[in-house]
Amino acid sequence: MRRRILLALLVFALAVAGCGSSAAPESVSVSPAEPMPSGATAVTAAPPAGDANCDREASLRPGPLPSPGQMPPGSTMAAIAERGRLIAGVDQNTDFFGSRNPATGQLEGFDIDIARQIALAIFGDPDRIQLRVVNAKERESVLQNGEVDVVVRTYSITCARKKLVDFSAVYYYADQKILSAKGSGIDSAAALAGKRVCAVSGTTSLAKLFQVESRPQVFSATAWTDCLVMLQQGQVDAISTDDSVLKGLAAQDPTLDVSGESIAKEPYGIGVNADHDDLVRFVNGVLEKIRRDGTWQRLYDRWLEKLGPSPGPPEPRYGD
């Protein structure tokens, strides 16, 4: 009896279900939206401009460069030598300057080899170095906290930053330009009007976009490779930063091209804790040496030849 009741209920349920529309349900296709990389966001207000009333490229004059293994007692360099390694803050996402070789897992590039020259000058061995990956927003804090000895990371010298840390003389000049899809027509500052443009948070490139007369929509990301992903996914229309960085990104995607006149000139310096004047003078001595003996040019030829003919090492400017 119980089985008959259950069977009757089942037949009734099927009959009710069949009373609806006989038309097949409409299929709905929704393309999933690609999420932005972690940390990426729209930026609606310009970062603080900071003080521009300084000679940002002037650095401390180097003294005689001591021989490796013979650092002056009590100096910052002697403390580094006692530790047994130089700790350098570097990048791992910028082709040509600081990136991780997928075949070896090692960090390599122009900035990496410049840092190794400092280790060579202290120890007589360029491998006595610990490379610590830092993002652009961390560069001042890791120097101030003593977590690294130097930062060699496409680090533009600005008056605002010089209030927080010290810098070597300029060792490379870059120009801020635009990276966009070939044929997009986004090939000048004027063409950025209303376009979505990505730059890394904590960089001078981000601030410069708010100074462009034809104001774009600005987005920030944690790393330049994140900006590249956003451009490839159609979440932004262009990336704007130093041409040296953009050409490294373009090398990863042949559908993209670097274009435009210079939006701003960026002098790269080596960051040092503001309390370590002796290390600044030492680093400047190392830079003087590699300018004179041809090492700078050899490093350019090895890492930066794809950026174009070598401009030669920048002439230093010393304040005292």
LUMTI-686738 format. One record per residue (C-alpha): residue in three letters; x, z, y. Coordinates in steps of 0.2 Angstrom, whole numbers, padded with zeros to 4 digits, always signed. Each point is the difference from the previous one (the first is absolute). Layout:
<pts>
ALAXZY/...
</pts>
This chain:
<pts>
MET+0000+0000+0000/ARG+0014+0005+0012/ARG+0009-0016-0004/ARG-0016-0010+0005/ILE-0002+0009+0016/LEU+0019-0004+0005/LEU-0003-0018-0005/ALA-0015-0002+0011/LEU+0009+0008+0015/LEU+0014-0012-0003/VAL-0012-0015+0000/PHE-0009+0006+0015/ALA+0017+0002+0010/LEU+0005-0018-0005/ALA-0017-0006+0006/VAL+0002+0009+0017/ALA+0017-0007+0002/GLY-0006-0018-0003/CYS-0014+0002+0013/GLY+0013-0003+0014/SER+0006-0017+0007/SER+0006-0012-0014/ALA+0013-0007+0012/ALA+0018+0003-0004/PRO+0008+0013+0011/GLU+0010-0007+0015/SER+0018+0001-0002/VAL+0010+0007+0014/SER+0018-0004+0003/VAL+0010+0011+0012/SER+0018-0003+0003/PRO+0009+0017+0000/ALA+0009+0003+0016/GLU+0019+0003-0001/PRO+0004+0018+0006/MET+0013+0001+0014/PRO+0017+0008-0006/SER+0000+0019+0002/GLY+0004+0006+0017/ALA-0006-0017+0009/THR-0012+0003+0014/ALA-0006-0008+0016/VAL+0009+0006+0016/THR-0011+0000+0016/ALA+0012+0009+0012/ALA+0018-0004+0004/PRO+0013+0012-0005/PRO+0008+0011+0014/ALA+0012-0012+0010/GLY+0013+0014+0002/ASP+0014-0001+0013/ALA+0007-0017+0004/ASN+0012+0006+0013/CYS+0017+0000-0010/ASP+0013-0011-0005/ARG-0006-0001-0018/GLU+0015-0010-0007/ALA+0013+0012+0007/SER+0009+0011-0013/LEU+0015+0012-0001/ARG+0017-0008+0001/PRO+0009+0002-0017/GLY+0017+0009-0001/PRO+0014-0004-0013/LEU-0008-0003-0017/PRO+0008+0013-0012/SER+0006-0007-0017/PRO-0012+0002-0015/GLY+0002+0018-0008/GLN+0007+0007+0016/MET-0015+0005+0010/PRO+0003+0012+0015/PRO-0002+0018-0005/GLY-0017+0007+0005/SER-0007-0017+0004/THR-0017-0007-0006/MET+0010-0013-0011/ALA+0010+0015-0008/ALA-0016+0008-0005/ILE-0006-0017-0008/ALA+0017-0002-0009/GLU-0002+0018-0007/ARG-0017-0004-0006/GLY+0007-0015-0009/ARG-0012-0013+0006/LEU-0007-0008+0015/ILE-0020+0001+0001/ALA-0007-0016+0008/GLY-0018-0003+0004/VAL-0004-0018-0004/ASP-0015-0012-0004/GLN-0005-0008-0017/ASN-0013-0012+0007/THR+0010-0011+0012/ASP+0008-0016-0008/PHE+0017-0003+0006/PHE+0002+0017+0008/GLY-0005+0013-0013/SER-0010-0004-0016/ARG+0000+0004-0018/ASN+0007-0013-0011/PRO-0013-0002-0014/ALA+0013-0005-0013/THR+0012+0015+0003/GLY-0011+0013+0008/GLN+0014+0002+0014/LEU-0003+0000+0018/GLU+0009-0014+0009/GLY+0001-0009+0017/PHE+0009-0001+0016/ASP-0005+0018+0006/ILE+0005+0007-0017/ASP+0017-0008+0001/ILE+0002+0007+0018/ALA-0004+0017-0006/ARG+0013-0002-0014/GLN+0013-0004+0013/ILE-0002+0017+0007/ALA+0002+0008-0017/LEU+0015-0011-0002/ALA+0008+0007+0016/ILE-0003+0018-0005/PHE+0004-0001-0018/GLY+0010-0016-0003/ASP-0014-0004-0012/PRO-0016-0009+0005/ASP-0010+0007-0015/ARG+0002+0018+0005/ILE-0017-0002+0008/GLN-0018+0006-0004/LEU-0013-0013+0006/ARG-0016+0009+0005/VAL-0016-0011+0003/VAL-0009+0005+0016/ASN-0015-0008+0008/ALA+0000-0005+0018/LYS-0009+0015+0006/GLU+0012+0012-0008/ARG+0016-0006+0008/GLU+0001+0013+0014/SER-0006+0014-0011/VAL+0013-0002-0014/LEU+0014+0000+0013/GLN-0007+0015+0009/ASN-0002+0010-0016/GLY+0017-0005-0006/GLU-0007-0008-0016/VAL+0011-0015+0003/ASP+0017-0003+0010/VAL-0005-0017+0006/VAL-0014-0012+0001/VAL+0004-0019-0003/ARG-0017-0008-0001/THR-0004-0014+0013/TYR-0001+0014+0012/SER-0003-0006+0018/ILE+0008+0010+0014/THR-0013+0006+0013/CYS+0001+0013+0014/ALA-0014+0010-0008/ARG+0009+0001-0016/LYS+0016+0005+0009/LYS-0008+0016+0005/LEU-0002+0005-0018/VAL+0016-0007-0008/ASP+0016-0009+0004/PHE+0005-0018-0003/SER+0016-0010-0004/ALA+0004-0015+0010/VAL-0011-0015-0004/TYR+0005-0009-0016/TYR-0013-0013-0001/TYR-0013-0009+0012/ALA-0017-0005-0006/ASP-0015-0009+0008/GLN-0018+0005-0003/LYS-0010-0015-0005/ILE-0015-0005-0011/LEU-0003-0003-0018/SER-0016-0009-0005/ALA-0007-0014-0012/LYS+0008-0017+0003/GLY-0013-0010+0010/SER-0009+0015+0006/GLY+0004-0004+0018/ILE+0006+0018+0003/ASP+0017-0005+0007/SER+0001+0009+0017/ALA-0004+0016+0008/ALA-0015-0008+0009/ALA-0007-0006-0017/LEU-0001+0019-0006/ALA-0015+0002+0012/GLY-0014+0008-0011/LYS+0010-0002-0016/ARG+0003+0014-0012/VAL+0018+0004+0000/CYS+0010+0012-0011/ALA+0015+0011+0004/VAL+0008+0015-0008/SER-0005+0017+0008/GLY+0014+0008+0009/THR+0009-0016+0005/THR+0003-0007+0017/SER-0009-0016-0006/LEU-0016+0009-0001/ALA+0001+0006+0018/LYS+0005-0017+0006/LEU-0016-0008-0006/PHE-0009+0011+0012/GLN+0010-0008+0014/VAL-0004-0018-0004/GLU-0012-0007+0013/SER-0011-0009-0013/ARG-0004+0016-0009/PRO-0002-0001-0019/GLN-0009+0012-0011/VAL+0014+0011-0007/PHE+0002+0007-0017/SER+0013+0012-0006/ALA+0008+0002-0018/THR+0013+0011-0008/ALA+0012-0014-0005/TRP+0002-0019+0004/THR-0004-0004-0017/ASP-0017+0008+0002/CYS-0002-0011+0016/LEU+0004-0015-0011/VAL-0013+0005-0013/MET-0013+0001+0013/LEU+0004-0017+0007/GLN+0000-0008-0017/GLN-0017+0009-0003/GLY-0007-0007+0016/GLN-0002+0018+0008/VAL+0011-0005+0014/ASP+0004-0017+0008/ALA+0018+0003+0004/ILE+0015+0013+0000/SER+0011+0003+0015/THR+0017+0008+0000/ASP+0018-0004+0000/ASP+0004-0018-0006/SER+0013+0007-0012/VAL-0014+0010-0009/LEU-0012-0015+0001/LYS+0012-0012-0008/GLY+0002+0012-0014/LEU-0019+0000-0003/ALA-0001-0019+0002/ALA+0013-0002-0014/GLN-0013+0009-0011/ASP-0014-0012+0004/PRO+0003-0019+0004/THR-0018-0001+0007/LEU+0006+0010+0015/ASP+0011-0004+0015/VAL+0009+0009+0014/SER-0004-0007+0017/GLY-0001+0003+0019/GLU+0011+0004+0014/SER+0008+0018+0001/ILE-0013+0013+0004/ALA+0014+0013+0003/LYS+0018+0002-0004/GLU+0004+0014-0012/PRO+0018+0008-0001/TYR+0003+0009-0016/GLY+0011+0016+0000/ILE+0005+0013-0013/GLY-0010+0016+0002/VAL+0009+0016+0000/ASN-0005+0018+0004/ALA+0001+0004+0018/ASP+0011+0015-0003/HIS+0014-0010-0009/ASP+0009-0009+0014/ASP+0016-0001-0010/LEU-0009-0010-0014/VAL-0007-0012+0013/ARG+0018-0003+0007/PHE+0006-0002-0018/VAL-0014-0012-0005/ASN+0004-0010+0016/GLY+0018-0001-0006/VAL-0005-0007-0017/LEU-0011-0013+0009/GLU+0015-0005+0011/LYS+0011-0002-0015/ILE-0012-0011-0010/ARG-0003-0011+0016/ARG+0019-0002+0001/ASP+0005-0003-0018/GLY-0014-0012-0004/THR-0010+0011-0011/TRP-0015-0001+0011/GLN+0000-0019-0002/ARG+0003+0001-0018/LEU-0015+0011-0002/TYR-0010-0012+0011/ASP+0005-0015-0011/ARG-0005+0010-0016/TRP-0017+0006+0005/LEU-0006-0008+0016/GLU+0005-0018-0001/LYS-0018-0006-0003/LEU-0004+0007+0017/GLY+0010-0013+0008/PRO+0018-0003+0007/SER+0009+0017+0004/PRO-0001+0006+0018/GLY+0015+0010-0004/PRO+0001+0019+0002/PRO-0008+0007+0016/GLU+0012+0007+0013/PRO-0001+0018+0002/ARG-0005+0009+0016/TYR+0007+0018+0002/GLY-0007+0013+0012/ASP+0015+0012-0001/
</pts>
